[in-house]
């Protein structure tokens, strides 16, 4: 019988702040960012082989749950992160766009794999040449399909974005202009 | 031992209710104020997996479905009574068996009634 290894689970470190006996003070956007980053609810928009790789990422070996993102949301209403995985045909584009538009703020988009990011090998009339033509993308994961490690890395990149996001970003002029560029109300 | 309780003893209960209510109201208020918001026609639309909504969800549908569902629930629940009887089958003995037989007979009468009424006919 082997010795049961001690659990290596780490609790997220508290953000920088002023500490004293019985109190801790920090900036609210740091706390909000920490909470958001460690409880992302992804919406898997899987249309092809990248989706299979995503299943492996969710399963026990790679276990996305370690990063607080094990709760997949199949409704955009509760999702924070839209994970687009796979070839998006032009017929699918309005569907993807509507799913994105129906997500509640704040929302992030992860484009996984060559197809979602750029159309990949499908340089044809029927395939959307990258989802950033219709919706703004935060993080791209290269690969065809990417390995689960890369997906985890992508999620960690998203977490960094979430942590560092200003609490007022979604109300900012810059963000409104970004959405206006994509003609999203 | 004399019980001398004053209305003041119930203060902790009242406090618990106030704290519970206050927590709910505060969190809802704060989350609604802190979080970013964006409203548009598409955003507020019904979610149909990204496909345009066809028609209204509030349409009249056949009463037969409702009737069958209710009857199913009725008979389904009655099966639950069989379990405690089955567990205590030996202790309850012949009397229990006869009682259960009466119960099932009543059920069968009801079943006969709904079949006669044509409640399970779909056409």
Interface residues (C-beta under 8 A of the other chain):
Chain A: X28 X32 X75 X76 X77 X94 X95 X96 X97 X98 X99 X101 X102 X105 X106 X167 X169 X170 X171 X184 X185
Chain B: X34 X35 X36 X37 X38 X40 X41 X42 X43 X45 X47 X49 X50 X51
